[in-house]
Structure formats: C-alpha cells, structure tokens
C-alpha cells in the first residue's frame, strides 16, 4: 500500500500529509516481503491548484532526479517561481520516483529542502539518468492515483508495477482491508499526453458521495484528469486479475496504477452525517441531502 498524490499538467497543488509508515514483513504464504503501507494521510490533493507548467522541460526530467537535475539553473528558476508549491510538488514526485531510504535535497541559498523517497518507480531517473518513457508513465499514474476533489485525506491501496515491470508488493491482507476496486490511472504528463482515470467497478449512485469523486463520479470532476469510462474497456489485467498492467488511449499504451478503497469511504445520504461531500437541499441526493445536511434556507 502506498500514499501519493496528483501531478497536474504539469502539477496541481498538493495537500499536506505525514511521513511514510511501513508494515512488518509478510507472514508466511503472503507475497512481497516488507510492504509499504497506504499513504494514509496524503491523499488530499484538490483539483483546483496551481499548474506547474514546464517541469518536464526545465532540465529535471532530462538530467536525472539527483544532483545534476536538482542543481541545474533551470530547476532553480522553476522552483523559485513559488517555493512553497514547488516544495510540495517535489515532495510527492520524489516519493513516487525514488526508493524508500533515499532522500533528495535542494538548497536555494537560504533554505534547504529534503524530500524522502518511497516507491522507487523510476530507478533510472532516480539514479541521475534521463527519465525513460516508462518512468514518465508510472510516475504520472502514481501521482494521479491519490488525487481527491475535496482536499481531504482518505486511505487507499495503490497497485501496479514500476517502470521495469516489477510489481509493487502487496499482501492478501491489504486486498481484504481495501476490498472495493476503484479505478485505473494512466497517462503521461511529461510529454503533454495528459492524465486519464477510469472506473474499475462502477460509479457512485445519486445518493452516494466520496472524497474519491475524481475517480468514482464518472465525470471530469478534477481537471486535468480526464475520465474515460470503464477501465475494462481500455486496460489489460494481470494474470490474477488483481490490477491492470496496460491501458491504452489514442493508440498509445501506458503503464497504469490501480486503486482500491474501503467501504466506509463511500458515504450515503441518509446515514445521519453531513459529510464534506454532501450539500444541504430538499432531496435525498448527495448534492441535495436534506436528511443529513438540512435545507439550505
């Protein structure tokens, strides 16, 4: 399980969160060895943040995600446009691309920023080589997988492979803790092809809502994410049917990320709680939920 957030076109504003948590070694019979747990409190990216145009072209993507790239004048110029937002961008970018146990550091002369790695999805890029096409795809997908419309936090499971087709470890207990198959995320934000999301097993009903509306609504709730309908129409599952290994759009094949969520993260109008995803009104719909949120007058 892993915690990550969205890379806008190029990168949207990311919300705050806590550091990574690790799970003990898998019990006998469970795959994966030591498993990185869900990035529980970092799935808080809103779809209304700033777009960091040009990250892929400022030397970082082509010089490597280490000393050479982070010391370039083009990276420094990009970072200094808005250090607070750029810090958040790099925080999650490094967590996607760089392995657990490694940090990336940048100093602008007055402040030093340290960003810890986590998933290691882009091994060549993390080792100061240009990002390969596969690395661009998996980093884009992994950053997109944890966006939510409301800027709140919610836990989820992220499944897929790194750029070398090595599976992100998971255990049966992870799958049982996050039993609802949610969505697929794929695309390439580095070259401008965009970022796409599809439903894995259905969309929300009119009475339902979720912090994960970007994936579950079936509409374009969170630009630049583009909703493409069912994952199963565009994606190929792995041999066990647990996650998707390839998705395609406009004749291009992508390496995707697949997400799973918990039942309690889908809310229903009428449960007696006015959720952040519900609105006052005169009906029993999530966007007009009199029973939970009252009337609007």
MOBEL-V154895 format. One line per field, one symbol per residue. phi: phi as a letter, one per 20 degrees, with the letter a starting at -180 (. if undefined). psi: psi as a letter, one per 20 degrees, with the letter a starting at -180 (. if undefined). A space follows every 10 residues. Layout:
BEGIN
phi=???
psi=???
END
This chain:
BEGIN
phi=.bdbbedfde cefdefadff cdefgffgnd fomfdffgfg dcecfeedef defngfdeof feeoebgfff efffffffff fagfffgfgf geffffedfg nddccccdod cddcceebem fcffffemdg ffgffgfffg fffffdfcfd mddbeaddcq cefdmefffb cgfffffcfe fdbdcbqbef dnfoccccee cndfffedba fefgeefnce fcgefdednf ffeccdeffe mebedbccbl mdeceeddcc cegfedecfo enceefedcf rdcddgeadf fddmeed
psi=qqpraqoang prpqrrarrq qqqrqqrpip ricppprpmh kjmkprjjaq pmqjgijjhg hhiqlbgggi jqhhgggggi hnhghhgggh ghghhghqqp iqqpqppjhh qpppoqrfhk imhgghkkrq prghhgghgg ghhhhkqqhi jrqqqrppqb raijkpppqr rhhghhhmio pfrqpraoih jjirpqqqpg mrrqrhiqrq ikhhhihjrm hmqjpppjcp hiiiqprrhi jhrqhqqqpk jppqorqpqq rqhijpqppi jjporhiqqr ajalqhjmnh hhiarj.
END
